[in-house]
Amino acid sequence: MTSVGEVIIIGLAAWRLASLLVFEDGPFAVFARLRQRVGLDDEGEIGRVAELLSCIWCTGFWMAVIMAGLWVVVPWVVMVFAAAAVVLAAERGIRVGGA
């Protein structure tokens, strides 16, 4: 049985990866180039992959499925993305809090 803590870790990891894929350029603009490669920056109709990468809810769901699978096989990978999400949240909280 999966604990609440595991669900939170998987959820944080899924959110972080989904956010990277949908909103952020990433290191060396890898995610921006990925979105461009699947045609997300093009005008007109977009393909299914581009449609997926344009929706944080859609991408988040599939990233949660992937992270849940990875949790069983290589939990440290999921922990890295979850830790990155916590670091980002802390940094944003500190910046908003004025510290």
TORPA-4810 file (N, C-alpha, C, O; in nm, 3 decimals):
<nodes>
NODE_1_0.084_-0.119_0.000_0.000_0.000_0.000_0.089_0.125_0.000_0.192_0.130_0.067_M
NODE_2_0.047_0.223_-0.075_0.121_0.348_-0.087_0.083_0.442_0.026_-0.035_0.460_0.056_T
NODE_3_0.183_0.503_0.088_0.157_0.596_0.197_0.127_0.735_0.143_0.153_0.765_0.026_S
NODE_4_0.072_0.819_0.228_0.044_0.958_0.191_0.175_1.030_0.155_0.178_1.110_0.062_V
NODE_5_0.281_1.001_0.228_0.411_1.061_0.198_0.459_1.026_0.059_0.513_1.112_-0.012_G
NODE_6_0.440_0.901_0.019_0.481_0.860_-0.116_0.399_0.932_-0.223_0.452_0.971_-0.326_E
NODE_7_0.271_0.947_-0.198_0.184_1.018_-0.293_0.230_1.164_-0.306_0.233_1.218_-0.417_V
NODE_8_0.265_1.226_-0.195_0.313_1.365_-0.199_0.445_1.374_-0.276_0.462_1.465_-0.358_I
NODE_9_0.536_1.282_-0.251_0.664_1.282_-0.323_0.642_1.263_-0.472_0.700_1.336_-0.553_I
NODE_10_0.560_1.166_-0.509_0.531_1.140_-0.650_0.462_1.261_-0.712_0.492_1.299_-0.825_I
NODE_11_0.369_1.322_-0.639_0.299_1.440_-0.689_0.391_1.558_-0.710_0.381_1.628_-0.811_G
NODE_12_0.481_1.583_-0.616_0.578_1.692_-0.631_0.668_1.668_-0.751_0.696_1.760_-0.829_L
NODE_13_0.714_1.545_-0.765_0.801_1.512_-0.879_0.727_1.529_-1.011_0.782_1.583_-1.106_A
NODE_14_0.603_1.484_-1.016_0.523_1.497_-1.138_0.499_1.643_-1.171_0.510_1.683_-1.287_A
NODE_15_0.466_1.723_-1.070_0.445_1.866_-1.094_0.572_1.932_-1.147_0.566_2.011_-1.241_W
NODE_16_0.686_1.899_-1.087_0.810_1.964_-1.130_0.842_1.932_-1.275_0.876_2.021_-1.352_R
NODE_17_0.830_1.805_-1.312_0.861_1.767_-1.450_0.758_1.824_-1.547_0.794_1.869_-1.655_L
NODE_18_0.631_1.823_-1.509_0.527_1.882_-1.594_0.550_2.031_-1.613_0.535_2.083_-1.724_A
NODE_19_0.586_2.099_-1.507_0.614_2.242_-1.515_0.732_2.270_-1.608_0.730_2.364_-1.687_S
NODE_20_0.835_2.189_-1.597_0.950_2.203_-1.686_0.908_2.185_-1.831_0.946_2.264_-1.918_L
NODE_21_0.832_2.082_-1.857_0.792_2.050_-1.995_0.700_2.155_-2.056_0.712_2.188_-2.174_L
NODE_22_0.608_2.209_-1.976_0.505_2.299_-2.030_0.548_2.445_-2.027_0.522_2.518_-2.123_V
NODE_23_0.614_2.490_-1.919_0.635_2.633_-1.900_0.779_2.682_-1.911_0.802_2.799_-1.942_F
NODE_24_0.876_2.597_-1.886_1.013_2.645_-1.869_1.103_2.608_-1.986_1.078_2.511_-2.057_E
NODE_25_1.207_2.687_-2.004_1.304_2.659_-2.110_1.395_2.543_-2.072_1.433_2.462_-2.157_D
NODE_26_1.431_2.535_-1.944_1.520_2.430_-1.898_1.666_2.460_-1.928_1.697_2.558_-1.994_G
NODE_27_1.754_2.374_-1.877_1.897_2.395_-1.903_1.927_2.382_-2.052_1.882_2.288_-2.117_P
NODE_28_2.003_2.477_-2.103_2.039_2.479_-2.245_1.915_2.481_-2.335_1.921_2.436_-2.450_F
NODE_29_1.804_2.534_-2.283_1.677_2.547_-2.356_1.626_2.413_-2.409_1.561_2.408_-2.513_A
NODE_30_1.656_2.305_-2.338_1.618_2.172_-2.385_1.466_2.155_-2.395_1.417_2.094_-2.490_V
NODE_31_1.392_2.209_-2.299_1.246_2.194_-2.303_1.183_2.288_-2.404_1.083_2.254_-2.467_F
NODE_32_1.239_2.406_-2.420_1.191_2.499_-2.523_1.211_2.438_-2.661_1.123_2.447_-2.747_A
NODE_33_1.327_2.376_-2.682_1.353_2.311_-2.811_1.261_2.192_-2.834_1.217_2.167_-2.946_R
NODE_34_1.232_2.118_-2.728_1.140_2.005_-2.739_1.002_2.053_-2.782_0.942_1.996_-2.874_L
NODE_35_0.952_2.158_-2.716_0.821_2.212_-2.754_0.821_2.261_-2.898_0.724_2.241_-2.971_R
NODE_36_0.930_2.325_-2.938_0.940_2.373_-3.076_0.945_2.255_-3.173_0.883_2.259_-3.280_Q
NODE_37_1.018_2.152_-3.139_1.034_2.035_-3.226_0.902_1.963_-3.251_0.878_1.911_-3.360_R
NODE_38_0.815_1.958_-3.150_0.686_1.892_-3.168_0.582_1.984_-3.230_0.467_1.945_-3.250_V
NODE_39_0.623_2.107_-3.261_0.536_2.198_-3.333_0.450_2.288_-3.248_0.352_2.345_-3.297_G
NODE_40_0.484_2.303_-3.121_0.402_2.384_-3.032_0.410_2.532_-3.065_0.314_2.606_-3.042_L
NODE_41_0.521_2.577_-3.120_0.537_2.718_-3.153_0.475_2.754_-3.288_0.468_2.872_-3.323_D
NODE_42_0.432_2.654_-3.363_0.375_2.679_-3.496_0.234_2.734_-3.485_0.163_2.709_-3.387_D
NODE_43_0.194_2.808_-3.586_0.057_2.857_-3.595_-0.028_2.748_-3.660_0.023_2.664_-3.734_E
NODE_44_-0.157_2.748_-3.631_-0.246_2.651_-3.692_-0.261_2.526_-3.607_-0.242_2.530_-3.485_G
NODE_45_-0.295_2.416_-3.673_-0.318_2.291_-3.601_-0.189_2.237_-3.542_-0.080_2.253_-3.598_E
NODE_46_-0.204_2.175_-3.426_-0.088_2.114_-3.361_-0.116_1.966_-3.343_-0.231_1.923_-3.336_I
NODE_47_-0.010_1.888_-3.334_-0.023_1.744_-3.315_-0.057_1.709_-3.172_-0.067_1.795_-3.085_G
NODE_48_-0.075_1.580_-3.149_-0.114_1.533_-3.016_-0.007_1.558_-2.910_-0.038_1.595_-2.797_R
NODE_49_0.118_1.538_-2.947_0.225_1.562_-2.850_0.232_1.710_-2.815_0.247_1.746_-2.698_V
NODE_50_0.221_1.795_-2.915_0.222_1.940_-2.890_0.102_1.979_-2.805_0.114_2.064_-2.716_A
NODE_51_-0.012_1.919_-2.832_-0.132_1.947_-2.752_-0.110_1.907_-2.607_-0.148_1.980_-2.515_E
NODE_52_-0.048_1.791_-2.586_-0.017_1.745_-2.451_0.076_1.842_-2.380_0.055_1.876_-2.264_L
NODE_53_0.180_1.889_-2.450_0.278_1.977_-2.388_0.229_2.120_-2.373_0.300_2.205_-2.319_L
NODE_54_0.109_2.148_-2.419_0.052_2.282_-2.401_-0.042_2.287_-2.281_-0.092_2.395_-2.246_S
NODE_55_-0.066_2.174_-2.217_-0.165_2.166_-2.109_-0.099_2.110_-1.983_-0.058_1.993_-1.981_C
NODE_56_-0.088_2.191_-1.879_-0.023_2.146_-1.755_-0.102_2.033_-1.689_-0.043_1.944_-1.627_I
NODE_57_-0.234_2.035_-1.701_-0.315_1.929_-1.640_-0.294_1.796_-1.711_-0.281_1.692_-1.646_W
NODE_58_-0.291_1.800_-1.843_-0.268_1.678_-1.921_-0.128_1.623_-1.895_-0.110_1.505_-1.866_C
NODE_59_-0.030_1.711_-1.907_0.108_1.669_-1.886_0.128_1.622_-1.743_0.197_1.523_-1.718_T
NODE_60_0.067_1.693_-1.647_0.079_1.655_-1.507_0.025_1.516_-1.479_0.085_1.440_-1.403_G
NODE_61_-0.088_1.483_-1.540_-0.145_1.349_-1.521_-0.047_1.242_-1.569_-0.018_1.146_-1.498_F
NODE_62_0.003_1.259_-1.691_0.093_1.158_-1.748_0.226_1.154_-1.675_0.287_1.047_-1.663_W
NODE_63_0.272_1.266_-1.626_0.396_1.266_-1.548_0.375_1.194_-1.415_0.466_1.128_-1.365_M
NODE_64_0.255_1.206_-1.357_0.224_1.134_-1.234_0.224_0.983_-1.258_0.275_0.907_-1.176_A
NODE_65_0.169_0.941_-1.370_0.171_0.799_-1.406_0.315_0.750_-1.421_0.353_0.645_-1.368_V
NODE_66_0.395_0.828_-1.492_0.536_0.791_-1.513_0.613_0.789_-1.381_0.688_0.696_-1.355_I
NODE_67_0.593_0.892_-1.299_0.665_0.899_-1.171_0.623_0.785_-1.078_0.707_0.732_-1.004_M
NODE_68_0.496_0.748_-1.080_0.451_0.636_-0.997_0.520_0.506_-1.040_0.559_0.425_-0.956_A
NODE_69_0.535_0.488_-1.170_0.607_0.371_-1.220_0.754_0.374_-1.184_0.812_0.273_-1.144_G
NODE_70_0.815_0.492_-1.199_0.956_0.506_-1.163_0.979_0.485_-1.015_1.084_0.434_-0.974_L
NODE_71_0.881_0.523_-0.932_0.894_0.509_-0.787_0.919_0.362_-0.750_0.992_0.332_-0.655_W
NODE_72_0.857_0.272_-0.825_0.871_0.129_-0.797_1.010_0.079_-0.838_1.068_-0.006_-0.770_V
NODE_73_1.063_0.132_-0.947_1.188_0.082_-1.004_1.310_0.159_-0.955_1.407_0.100_-0.907_V
NODE_74_1.305_0.292_-0.968_1.419_0.377_-0.930_1.367_0.498_-0.851_1.358_0.608_-0.906_V
NODE_75_1.334_0.478_-0.724_1.275_0.586_-0.646_1.365_0.709_-0.633_1.314_0.820_-0.614_P
NODE_76_1.495_0.694_-0.643_1.584_0.809_-0.629_1.561_0.911_-0.740_1.579_1.031_-0.717_W
NODE_77_1.522_0.868_-0.859_1.494_0.961_-0.968_1.374_1.049_-0.931_1.375_1.170_-0.951_V
NODE_78_1.272_0.986_-0.876_1.152_1.058_-0.834_1.187_1.155_-0.721_1.138_1.268_-0.718_V
NODE_79_1.272_1.111_-0.629_1.313_1.196_-0.518_1.387_1.321_-0.566_1.372_1.428_-0.507_M
NODE_80_1.466_1.309_-0.671_1.539_1.424_-0.725_1.440_1.529_-0.775_1.455_1.647_-0.745_V
NODE_81_1.340_1.486_-0.852_1.240_1.581_-0.902_1.156_1.639_-0.788_1.122_1.757_-0.791_F
NODE_82_1.123_1.556_-0.688_1.047_1.606_-0.573_1.129_1.708_-0.495_1.077_1.811_-0.453_A
NODE_83_1.257_1.679_-0.474_1.344_1.773_-0.403_1.355_1.904_-0.480_1.356_2.012_-0.420_A
NODE_84_1.365_1.896_-0.612_1.371_2.017_-0.694_1.243_2.099_-0.679_1.248_2.222_-0.678_A
NODE_85_1.130_2.032_-0.668_1.003_2.103_-0.648_1.002_2.174_-0.513_0.955_2.287_-0.503_A
NODE_86_1.052_2.108_-0.410_1.057_2.169_-0.277_1.151_2.289_-0.276_1.119_2.392_-0.217_V
NODE_87_1.266_2.276_-0.341_1.360_2.389_-0.350_1.295_2.507_-0.420_1.308_2.621_-0.375_V
NODE_88_1.228_2.481_-0.530_1.161_2.588_-0.604_1.053_2.654_-0.519_1.042_2.777_-0.517_L
NODE_89_0.973_2.574_-0.450_0.868_2.629_-0.364_0.927_2.713_-0.251_0.875_2.819_-0.218_A
NODE_90_1.036_2.665_-0.193_1.101_2.740_-0.085_1.156_2.872_-0.137_1.141_2.975_-0.072_A
NODE_91_1.220_2.869_-0.252_1.276_2.991_-0.310_1.166_3.091_-0.340_1.180_3.210_-0.311_E
NODE_92_1.057_3.045_-0.397_0.945_3.135_-0.427_0.883_3.189_-0.299_0.844_3.306_-0.292_R
NODE_93_0.873_3.104_-0.197_0.819_3.148_-0.070_0.906_3.252_-0.003_0.856_3.349_0.054_G
NODE_94_1.036_3.232_-0.010_1.129_3.329_0.049_1.122_3.461_-0.027_1.120_3.567_0.034_I
NODE_95_1.117_3.453_-0.159_1.112_3.576_-0.240_0.983_3.652_-0.213_0.985_3.774_-0.199_R
NODE_96_0.871_3.582_-0.207_0.743_3.647_-0.181_0.737_3.697_-0.037_0.681_3.804_-0.011_V
NODE_97_0.796_3.621_0.055_0.795_3.659_0.196_0.887_3.774_0.229_0.878_3.831_0.337_G
NODE_98_0.975_3.809_0.138_1.062_3.924_0.159_1.191_3.896_0.234_1.262_3.989_0.272_G
NODE_99_1.222_3.770_0.255_1.346_3.738_0.327_1.466_3.745_0.237_1.578_3.721_0.282_A
</nodes>
